[in-house]
Amino acid sequence: MKSDAAAHKATQRRSARISTARADTGGVTTRPARRGDLEEVIAIDAAVTGIVKRDYWRSIYRRYGDGAQAGRQFLVADLAGRVCGFIIGEVRDWEFGSPPCGWVFAIDVDPEARLSGVGTRLLAAICAGFRRAGVTRVRTMLARDNTLILSFFRSQGMMAAPFIPLEIALEP
Amino acid sequence: MKLQKNTSLALYSVLEFAADPTRHVSAADIAAKYDVSAHHLAKVLAGLARAGIVESVRGAGGGYRFVGNARRLTLFDVIQTFEDPGLHETDHRERGERTPVGQALGAVLSEIDQTTKATFSSITLATMLSLIERQQRACLMPSSPATTAAQTRAAKRAR
């Protein structure tokens, strides 16, 4: 298993390459994630959240990556041969009593590659996949104070869904 | 949720200006469009100018123009220029608010406030302008048969 230092070095190498290629954002393409992308996905997530979650991402790749079942998507944004963002989602049937609907449960763009339309391309790509799967609605859920990502989804036209998330602290 | 009249007027005005930052819009034009007194509107526009959101342009063809960043300025930024959106976040508490009943009610009101704040804070003027554009397109377009077909496919797949 690679160390956190390895993830940090991957972040530095990726940042240098993205900075060089950033001017040409037209070069961004989206494609299904491959096993070889995982280290870069882990590094982007670690750069944003400050936590290296290698086991979690391997598990996500097994469930949503290459050869995953229909309706599941794990896409990456590829800029000059490097991963600069990712998005993951799936079609969920009748969850919360809702007709089949696309759910986006993870999206992140390398901080060095932001404000250049990468997130918009990723969302458009996953929505295209959802359309092919026959669903006509896409949902996501975010922390109330995550203004950055909330603003992104709002800018894409997303509005509040007719659901209210609830929680309770479990007493020991 | 109901905004104060000045706040609504400020939002109407800012969105009019932000739709085309190169255009000078007169206060009279906005007052006529939204059916408000020019005198009342002038006070609101002065508030927006003080906040650095618009600036007045003197002379022929003068008026106001938008000088903010529509991709950064949120509804919350405009609203808090005119009213305090955190209605229930105050140091001063009435006696009733300190009782268990008052505290439970306060928790519910706080929940509503936090959701309201998150909504206003996440919607930029650029997003609002896109929303307005979509509303205008929706008013012009009949409902799409393609949507109905896709919904039917999804329902069949689910069965």
Interface residues (C-beta under 8 A of the other chain):
Chain A: D93 W94 P99 P100 R131 A133 G134 V135 T136 R144 D145 T147 L150 S151 R154 S155 G157 A160
Chain B: T74 Q114 T115 A118 T119 S121 S122 I123 T124 A126 T127 S130 L131 R134 T147 A150 Q151 R153 A154 A155 K156 R157 A158
